[in-house]
Amino acid sequence: MIDRRKIRVLVLSETKWTAKTSKFLRDIDQVTDENFVSERIIRSRVILGKNSFTILQVYAPQKGWGEEEKRKFQEELEDQVREDNIVMNGDMNAQMGTDRNEYEEVMGRFRYGSRNVEGEEILSLCINNRLLMKNTFFKKHDSHEITRHGWDGKSKTVIDYILTDKLIGGKVKDSKVIQSEYLDSNHRLLVADLNCKIKSLNAVQRMPKIKEWKMKEEENKKSFQNLVAQKLPKTERDSEEEEWNLFKTSIVNSALQICGKTKSKMKDKETSWWDGRVIDANKYRNMARKNMEFEKRNHNQVLVPNDESKVKTLEKDYQRKKLQAKRIVKEEKEKSWEIFIQEQSRRAKGTKNCYIG
């Protein structure tokens, strides 16, 4: 399930594992700190991309537990939410209800059910520590909102939540329940999309290459020839191997100085057709997509007055610029292939060209 759903951080409640320990699932190096605060709270420090987050896994006391147990849990939780970049997940055993009066800062407009005493306590915790209940900020159908189904098949409640502090609240792009993942439990999988750049676990860096296509320009050809002539040794060496190494070094260093080299990235876009026209088209497309996503996010979270026409206008603008970028890329690729074929035709006719790579 972790691989199928592309889950980076998974938290579990009510595992009934004995002792304060952990079970091995896989080797990862993103977890830098781990602390078993109590039987109900686990604190971990996780690195995702260039960001570091404090992940709190919480299992709150159920309705009917003694006041002493609930008070102890609240005090322990208060001590753990005083850091930055907090992400709290788990079974809160609390219902927040639909009334958000006095809690507009921490609750979104999309709630479910009625509030109980435990819900009041969690809301007070959010107000005191500036935490946001992120799965109430996104409009969803009941099937993507209800986190727990009673064993009788009738009762439906929302008692699992994802809470973040206000510093990283904007990084949460979406939150929903996946009904098909329940692991033999009456709870359903609650997920959130966190907007942070993460390097792929399977990423393999490419070796940088000389930008040999720049040799097509006459000015670069002449500069390359002059530079090679200056760097080539003027006297014979003791061995052929030494003379060859000096010759190779002169050629390669001259090409690097004139043409430069590509970056060692997985998706290397420094190709012959990746010119200023393609760069501008992709930049405008990305800007249109960001404007559209920003407006949609604000519309879903009701942070600004509803304006359906503005969202639709931005969607059309993005689609138009997306198609335009595809068309420009196709045109530049076709031009690049024509130039390549012409070069190969000249070589076939006996033209001697020096290609450095």
Secondary structure, DSSP 4 states (H G I P E B T S, - for coil): -TTTTT-S----------SS--------S-EEEEEE-SSSEEEEEEEETTEEEEEEEEEPPPTTS-HHHHHHHHHHHHHHS-SSSEEEEEE----B-S--TT-TTT--S---S-B-HHHHHHHHHHHHHTEEEGGGSS---GGGT--EE-TTS--EE--EEEEEETTTGGGEEEEEEETT--TTSSB-EEEEEE------TT--PPPP-B-GGGGGSHHHHHHHHHHHHHHS-SS--SSHHHHHHHHHHHHHHHHHHHH-B----SS---STT--HHHHHHHHHHHHHHHHHHHHHHHHHHTSS---HHHHHHHHHHHHHHHHHHHHHHHHHHHHHHHHHHHHHHHHHTT-------
